[in-house]
Amino acid sequence: MAVRLKTKWHSSRRRRSRGAKTLEDRASVVGVAVWKIAFNTFRHMEDEEFGFASDRQIMDFLNEMICFLVQVCDRSVYGQIGEAERREFMLALAHHLAKTVESNYLDISGPGKHGQRFVDLLNQRVGEYAEFEFNPGSGEGYGFRRYLGERLGRVMAASDSKWVLEHVMEIEVPEALKLLRRTINESMGLALSS
C-alpha cells in the first residue's frame, strides 16, 4: 500500500516564526494520516475485489478503521507523553477526525449530525477495545486485531464478508500499523518501534 504521508513541517521562514508545534498541530498531522491510511485500506481491499455495495457501507468501513487507528494512537502515546498532553492530543485528534468524517458524509448523504455519530461510535469503541491487550513495540494483541476484523466483517456482511477477518488481520493491519507508527514517531517526536 503506497501512501504518501506528511509527517514533517516545511521549514519556511513563515513557519519558523510561529514557534514550536502544538499538540493540536501534531494531532492534525496524525489525523490526516489516519484518514489516508483508512481510505487506502478501503482502496486496497476494493482492489483485492472485496465488494462494497454502497457509499454508506464505505463510510461505515472507514469509521471502523478510523476507530481502530485512533485506539492505536492512544495506546502508542500512553506513557510516552504526560497524561494531560495525551488527553489534549487525543481530544484534538478526535475533533479533527470528526470534522473530516462530517465533511465526507455531507458529500454523500447531505446535512446531518454525522460528526456526532462518529464521536458516539468512537466513544463506544474505546470501551470495547479496552478489553483487549495491546503492546506497542512488541506487537499488538491478537484480540485487538481480530476485533477490527470482526467489525469490518459485519460492515461488509451485505456484500463480501467471507474472508474479511483473515485479510484484515494478516494483510491490512500490519501495513496500516507500520504507516501509523512512522507518522506518530515523526510528528510526535517519539521512538516507537516499527
C-alpha positions as CSV (number, residue, x, y, z in Angstrom):
1,M,0.0,0.0,0.0
2,A,1.8,3.1,-1.2
3,V,0.6,6.0,0.9
4,R,2.3,9.4,1.0
5,L,2.1,10.8,4.5
6,K,3.2,14.3,5.6
7,T,5.0,13.8,8.9
8,K,7.3,16.8,8.9
9,W,6.7,20.5,8.6
10,H,8.2,22.6,5.8
11,S,10.8,24.8,7.3
12,S,10.0,28.1,5.6
13,R,10.6,31.4,7.3
14,R,6.9,31.9,7.8
15,R,6.6,28.5,9.6
16,R,9.7,29.1,11.8
17,S,8.2,32.4,13.0
18,R,5.2,30.6,14.5
19,G,7.3,28.6,17.0
20,A,7.0,25.1,18.3
21,K,4.2,22.9,17.0
22,T,1.4,22.4,19.4
23,L,-0.3,19.2,20.3
24,E,-3.2,20.3,18.1
25,D,-0.9,20.8,15.2
26,R,0.5,17.3,15.7
27,A,-2.9,15.8,16.1
28,S,-3.9,17.4,12.8
29,V,-1.0,15.7,11.1
30,V,-1.8,12.3,12.7
31,G,-5.5,12.8,11.8
32,V,-4.8,13.4,8.2
33,A,-2.6,10.2,8.2
34,V,-5.3,8.2,10.0
35,W,-7.8,9.2,7.3
36,K,-5.4,8.4,4.5
37,I,-4.5,5.0,6.0
38,A,-8.1,4.1,6.5
39,F,-9.0,5.2,2.9
40,N,-6.1,3.4,1.4
41,T,-7.1,0.3,3.3
42,F,-10.5,0.5,1.7
43,R,-9.0,1.1,-1.7
44,H,-6.6,-1.9,-1.3
45,M,-9.5,-4.1,-0.3
46,E,-11.5,-2.9,-3.2
47,D,-8.5,-3.7,-5.5
48,E,-8.4,-7.2,-3.9
49,E,-12.1,-7.5,-5.1
50,F,-13.8,-7.2,-1.8
51,G,-17.2,-5.8,-2.7
52,F,-18.6,-2.6,-1.4
53,A,-22.3,-2.2,-2.1
54,S,-22.9,1.5,-1.2
55,D,-21.3,4.8,-0.2
56,R,-22.8,4.2,3.3
57,Q,-21.0,0.9,3.6
58,I,-17.7,2.5,2.6
59,M,-18.2,5.2,5.2
60,D,-19.1,2.6,7.8
61,F,-15.9,0.7,6.9
62,L,-13.8,3.9,7.1
63,N,-15.3,4.8,10.5
64,E,-14.4,1.3,11.9
65,M,-10.9,1.5,10.6
66,I,-10.5,5.1,11.9
67,C,-11.7,4.0,15.4
68,F,-9.2,1.2,15.4
69,L,-6.3,3.5,14.3
70,V,-7.3,6.1,17.0
71,Q,-7.1,3.3,19.6
72,V,-3.6,2.5,18.3
73,C,-2.6,6.2,18.5
74,D,-3.9,6.4,22.1
75,R,-2.1,3.3,23.2
76,S,1.1,4.3,21.4
77,V,1.4,7.6,23.1
78,Y,0.4,6.3,26.5
79,G,3.4,6.6,28.8
80,Q,5.4,8.4,26.1
81,I,3.9,11.8,26.9
82,G,2.2,13.2,30.1
83,E,-1.3,12.3,30.8
84,A,-2.6,15.9,30.3
85,E,-0.8,16.1,27.0
86,R,-2.2,12.7,26.0
87,R,-5.7,13.8,26.8
88,E,-5.2,17.1,24.8
89,F,-3.7,15.2,21.9
90,M,-6.4,12.6,21.7
91,L,-9.2,15.2,22.0
92,A,-7.7,17.2,19.2
93,L,-7.3,14.0,17.1
94,A,-10.9,13.0,17.7
95,H,-12.1,16.5,16.9
96,H,-10.1,16.6,13.6
97,L,-11.4,13.3,12.5
98,A,-15.0,14.1,13.4
99,K,-14.7,17.2,11.1
100,T,-13.2,15.0,8.4
101,V,-16.0,12.4,8.7
102,E,-18.7,15.1,8.8
103,S,-17.3,16.7,5.6
104,N,-17.2,13.3,3.8
105,Y,-20.7,12.3,4.9
106,L,-22.0,15.7,3.8
107,D,-20.8,15.0,0.3
108,I,-22.6,11.6,0.1
109,S,-25.7,12.0,2.2
110,G,-26.3,15.6,2.8
111,P,-26.6,17.5,6.1
112,G,-26.9,15.7,9.4
113,K,-25.2,15.0,12.7
114,H,-22.6,12.8,11.1
115,G,-19.6,14.1,13.1
116,Q,-21.5,13.5,16.4
117,R,-22.5,10.0,15.3
118,F,-18.8,9.3,14.6
119,V,-17.8,10.6,18.1
120,D,-20.5,8.4,19.6
121,L,-19.1,5.4,17.7
122,L,-15.6,6.3,18.7
123,N,-16.6,6.5,22.4
124,Q,-18.3,3.1,22.2
125,R,-15.3,1.6,20.5
126,V,-12.9,3.0,23.2
127,G,-14.7,0.8,25.8
128,E,-14.8,-2.2,23.5
129,Y,-11.1,-2.0,22.5
130,A,-10.2,-1.5,26.2
131,E,-10.9,-5.2,26.7
132,F,-8.0,-6.2,24.5
133,E,-4.3,-6.3,25.1
134,F,-2.1,-4.1,23.0
135,N,1.7,-3.7,23.4
136,P,3.2,-1.1,21.1
137,G,6.7,-2.2,20.1
138,S,6.2,-5.9,20.9
139,G,3.3,-6.4,18.6
140,E,-0.4,-5.6,19.2
141,G,-2.6,-8.2,20.8
142,Y,-4.4,-10.8,18.7
143,G,-7.8,-9.9,20.1
144,F,-7.2,-6.3,19.3
145,R,-6.7,-7.0,15.6
146,R,-9.3,-9.7,15.5
147,Y,-12.0,-7.3,16.9
148,L,-11.3,-4.9,14.0
149,G,-11.6,-7.8,11.5
150,E,-14.9,-8.8,13.1
151,R,-16.3,-5.2,13.0
152,L,-15.3,-4.9,9.3
153,G,-16.8,-8.3,8.6
154,R,-20.1,-7.1,10.0
155,V,-19.9,-3.9,7.9
156,M,-19.3,-6.0,4.8
157,A,-21.8,-8.7,5.6
158,A,-24.2,-7.4,2.9
159,S,-21.6,-7.9,0.2
160,D,-18.5,-9.9,0.8
161,S,-17.5,-10.8,4.4
162,K,-16.3,-14.4,4.0
163,W,-12.6,-13.6,4.0
164,V,-12.6,-10.2,5.5
165,L,-11.4,-11.2,9.0
166,E,-8.3,-13.1,7.8
167,H,-7.5,-10.5,5.2
168,V,-7.7,-7.6,7.6
169,M,-5.7,-9.3,10.3
170,E,-2.9,-10.7,8.1
171,I,-2.6,-8.1,5.4
172,E,-4.2,-4.7,6.2
173,V,-3.4,-4.3,9.9
174,P,0.3,-4.8,9.7
175,E,0.7,-2.3,6.8
176,A,-1.6,0.2,8.5
177,L,0.3,0.0,11.8
178,K,3.7,0.4,10.1
179,L,2.5,3.6,8.4
180,L,0.8,4.9,11.6
181,R,3.8,4.2,13.8
182,R,6.0,6.1,11.4
183,T,3.6,9.1,11.4
184,I,3.4,9.1,15.2
185,N,7.2,8.7,15.6
186,E,8.0,11.6,13.3
187,S,5.1,14.0,14.1
188,M,5.2,13.5,17.9
189,G,9.0,13.0,18.2
190,L,8.6,9.6,19.8
191,A,10.7,6.5,19.4
192,L,8.1,3.7,18.9
193,S,9.4,0.5,17.3
194,S,8.1,-0.2,13.8
